[in-house]
Amino acid sequence: MQFVRGLVLAIAVICASLPSLAHADEAGLRALLTRLATTTNFQETESVVRDLAATGEPAVERILSALADGNLYVRKSDQGVFTGKEDGQTLSLSDPLDGTAAGTAAKADIVKVKVNNALRRTIRDVMGGLTLGSADPTVRLSAASTMLKRPDKTALPALDAAIAGETDATVKAALAQARAAAVLVSDLGEAEKRAAIAVLANRGDSDALAQLTAFQAASTGALAETAARSVAQIETSMAAWQVAQNVWYGISLGSVLLLAAIGLAITFGVMGVINMAHGEMVMLGAYTTFVVQQAIRAFAPDLFDWSLAIALPAAFLVAGGVGLAIERGMIRFLYGRPLETLLATWGVSLILQQAVRTIFGPTNQEVGAPSWMAGAFQLGQLTITWSRLWIVLFCLAVFLLLVFIMKRTSWGLRMRAVTQNRRMAASMGIRTPWVDAFTFALGSGIAGIAGVALSQIDNVSPNFGQGYIIDSFMVVVFGGVGNLWGTFIGAMTLGVLNKFLEPYAGAVLGKILVLVLIILFIQKRPRGLFALKGRAVEA
Amino acid sequence: MRGHFANWTAAAMAGIVGAGLSLASPSAAADDTIKVGVLHSLSGTMAISETTLKDTMLFLIEEQNKKGGLLGKKLEAVVVDPASDWPLFAEKARQLIEQDKVAAVFGCWTSSSRKSVLPVFEELNSLLFYPVQYEGEESQRNVFYTGAAPNQQAIPAVDYLMNEEGVQRWVLAGTDYVYPQTTNKILQAYLQSKGVAAEDIMVNYTPFGHSDWQTIVSDIKKFGSTGKKTAVVSTINGDANVPFYKELGNQGIKAEDIPVVAFSVGEEELAGLDTAPLVGHLAAWNYFQSVDSPANAEFISAWKGYTKNDKRVTNDPMEAHVIGFNMWLKAVEKAGTTDPDAVIDAIVGVSVPNLSGGFSTMMPNHHITKPVLIGEIQADGQFETVWQTAGLVVGDEWSDYLPDSKDLIADWRAPMSCGNFNVATGKCGGKGTTN
């Protein structure tokens, strides 16, 4: 009862103080800003930040977020503090309090107010309190989650007020959880704390677990027992999510393996050409993406979100064209001589690598992510990154398209006919040399579009392809040479297996174990998971 | 069979040597030049990092020739490509010294390549300037280590996190080879000496070029969610860094929550990345491009002019080559000759300006004094210094935190002239003895 009365009192105090704050004199803030200009170390800046936050003025939010983003500058001539926006070699300045323009300044004439992690953390924490009343629900949500991670018992009245005024259900729940975390570190009674434990146990994620573990360690008696039960409960549910997470990571890794291997499944799997330059086709696709993005940045920046879609056909044509040239210029003279093919294509791979190194330089090139591929979302306790999700979907689409071409088009029919029995196909009037050439070009083109997707998760450098060539052969051989579905199952199996081994064995040993398992498997089934039967085998 | 193979190798060697001769012959006639060997990979995996250092050396030599060369002679660069192939480093080093008769060699990046050329430099008594931060536990008479030893990079970085950020839990993540393993061993010993419990240290190794970081990043996230402040100390090398940082950004690990301090990520590595999600992650070096000093501003603008590229960045190993090259020039002038023995005697104590506004001195252990800077990544791909040591730090070749090297010191001045003198037994020799 007493608590409720305190609560009402707190709200009343806050409400009463609001109008007076709005009238607080600007001079106080200006004085604090001037202090900011003369700080010499991070501790001093931090004390100014705390003083600024203590004024509770709405304008403080703008100053602090400019400071956190590194946009606050001091003019050397008069020690004036401004927010600056980069504009070529100069900065356009504006007043940090009311945002009015204040001319421009050369970079040499101003100094940035330095921030470090600790300062950014302080700003985020004090902003949490300031932004609880923001009009934007996402800002309120992030304020709530900050307050959950760093509970503060003095924020309880503000939280209670915010909960009372909240209309958005998601934000309200997050605020209640933040309040529960604050209750656990406060001096409130056992009943309150028991309720708070229940709220946090309901949330059930690692943040809640961190708060409960800390509370359990600090408390004794029945409360500690309740907390321990909740901790155990969260840990069990998190273990289950862990399995789901491993499966997802496995699928995601599998889709990367599949993308890299799928072109090889055609050139090596279907045609039987040991193509060591396959990785370089993937690399060419990635570099095509880079070139397309550079062109878009230069000529049509608005189209940047479409850059990957534009790069796809370009990468297919570039890699496919190079593949066609390699087949016509070299590989067709080497059919039936696998060792020579291996050496010749390896040479081609070195030539391509060095050519790219000469043209673009040896360093990594920056391939940007379109906005729809950045970030992550929560699915229960799973964090799923958008880039990975899109790659899984893209990989499935490419795979299904390829299966369709092979199984449902007349071109695919000819391709299969030639690879299964070349002389019979030729007698039927199929121009086998051209089928060979275009099959190889198709495989290379597919590798090129794989490069577009992989450029999003790996670094685009001349060595890009090297990292994928061994994995690709592994997948194709494991899945069964000449079988697209085998490649699919093979890639996914290896992906999931790898991700289940990794947490226990570590990345290095995990990879070795997978290789050993594959060797043992190939001993037992030399033709892979799904061996082709019939005459094709003898060819 | 074996005989055949040997014949083959001999033939191949003859071919390589022949090629070397034919390359060198036009210049061999000119006796009025001093030759400087540049031994950096221009192809293969390490080309990404080493090509820039080759350019740096060519740039420095050109600048020096404009100033009149050395001892009245012009300098001439002899560039070879060891192609990221460790045994080839030894072969190329031998070629530089025996065939091209270079006065000194500037080169190597990985510890494996350095270890591969050590016996060659010892046998043929020549000079190597090694510009990259490394794991220490070595001091060789013919080698000058101008990069950072662990106490000039790793230990101050950990101190910074412990004192300024209040970090209590540590993830030591590295690529699986000698530099990260030795560095992590030293760091583990150091952290435990500071009272960090074993369960608060997580060590993780990944293969070269590791690209799937999902599991490891989510493990780090979990390790960091116990309420104790957590940081990652990364000795992840080369290509694996970009996907690692991309995954960190995607999984929303902010520098304010779990900062990552890296020892192998510089301006060059960040050039291939969108750094906006990485603001606040740290790196420890002895130089940043953003360092505000007149010497640095001059160097950057000259470098950009030389490469005719306004976007070319500078980095720490480049500065190490600048210092090493200037030290060599000064030592040769002091000795009046390029003879290796005279230069080795003359160079100890030589002091040259570094780019961060101070001076670096060559110490008797063939390591140099450097300031240590901690920088935070900014949205424009540069680092901003947030902390630096009050004075210069002397490179410590034998770590004080490893039981079998804490009694060792190196001093190449006469009369000691020893790379692994054991102060406990008073004898030269012990760990790291090469003969």
Contacts between the chains, C-beta under 8 A, distances in Angstrom:
chain1	res1	chain2	res2	distance
A	42	B	386	7.5
A	70	B	279	7.7
A	70	B	378	6.9
A	70	B	379	7.4
A	114	B	384	6.6
A	114	B	386	7.1
A	116	B	164	7.7
A	116	B	280	7.6
A	116	B	376	6.1
A	116	B	386	4.3
A	117	B	165	6.3
A	117	B	255	5.3
A	117	B	256	5.5
A	117	B	259	5.5
A	117	B	280	4.9
A	117	B	282	7.8
A	117	B	376	6.8
A	118	B	164	6.4
A	118	B	165	6.1
A	120	B	255	7.6
A	120	B	256	5.1
A	120	B	280	6.2
A	121	B	256	4.4
A	124	B	256	6.2
A	149	B	257	7.8
A	206	B	221	7.4
A	206	B	222	6.4
A	206	B	225	4.0
A	207	B	225	6.8
A	209	B	225	6.9
A	210	B	225	5.1
A	210	B	226	5.9
A	210	B	227	4.4
A	211	B	227	7.4
A	213	B	226	6.4
A	213	B	227	6.3
A	214	B	227	4.5
A	245	B	218	6.7
A	246	B	215	7.6
A	249	B	212	7.9
A	249	B	214	4.5
A	249	B	215	5.7
A	249	B	218	7.8
A	252	B	214	6.5
A	253	B	212	5.1
A	253	B	214	7.4
A	256	B	211	8.0
A	256	B	212	7.0
A	353	B	43	7.7
A	354	B	43	5.9
A	357	B	43	6.8
A	357	B	47	6.3
A	361	B	51	7.5
A	362	B	42	7.7
A	362	B	47	4.2
A	362	B	48	4.9
A	362	B	51	4.5
A	363	B	48	5.7
A	363	B	51	7.8
A	363	B	52	7.6
A	363	B	268	6.1
A	363	B	271	5.9
A	363	B	272	6.5
A	364	B	48	6.9
A	364	B	239	7.9
A	364	B	242	6.1
A	364	B	269	7.3
A	364	B	271	6.6
A	364	B	272	2.6
A	364	B	273	7.5
A	365	B	272	5.9
A	366	B	271	7.0
A	366	B	272	5.1
A	366	B	273	6.3
A	366	B	274	6.5
A	368	B	274	5.9
A	369	B	274	7.0
A	374	B	249	7.8
A	374	B	250	7.3
A	374	B	277	7.9
A	375	B	250	6.6
A	375	B	252	7.3
A	376	B	250	5.6
A	376	B	251	6.0
A	376	B	252	5.9
A	383	B	218	7.1
A	383	B	251	5.7
A	383	B	252	7.4
A	385	B	247	7.7
A	385	B	250	4.0
A	385	B	251	6.4
A	386	B	250	7.6
A	387	B	246	7.9
A	387	B	250	6.1
A	388	B	214	7.3
A	388	B	250	7.8
A	457	B	211	6.8
A	457	B	243	5.8
A	457	B	246	6.4
A	457	B	247	8.0
A	458	B	211	4.9
A	458	B	242	7.0
A	458	B	243	5.4
A	459	B	239	5.7
A	459	B	241	7.8
A	459	B	242	3.5
A	459	B	243	6.7
A	459	B	272	5.5
A	460	B	272	6.9
A	461	B	48	5.6
A	461	B	239	6.5
A	461	B	272	7.3
A	462	B	47	7.3
A	462	B	48	7.8
A	463	B	44	7.9
A	463	B	45	5.4
A	463	B	48	7.2
A	463	B	209	7.5
A	463	B	239	6.4
A	466	B	45	7.6
A	466	B	209	7.5
A	467	B	209	4.9
A	467	B	211	6.1
A	467	B	239	7.6
A	498	B	212	7.9
A	499	B	214	7.6
A	499	B	215	6.0
A	502	B	215	4.8
A	502	B	216	7.8
A	503	B	215	6.2
A	503	B	219	6.9
A	506	B	204	7.0
A	506	B	205	6.5
A	507	B	204	7.5
A	507	B	205	7.0
A	507	B	206	4.4
A	507	B	207	6.4
A	507	B	210	6.1
A	507	B	215	7.8
A	507	B	216	6.7
A	508	B	176	5.0
A	508	B	205	5.5
A	508	B	206	6.7
A	508	B	207	5.4
A	511	B	207	6.1
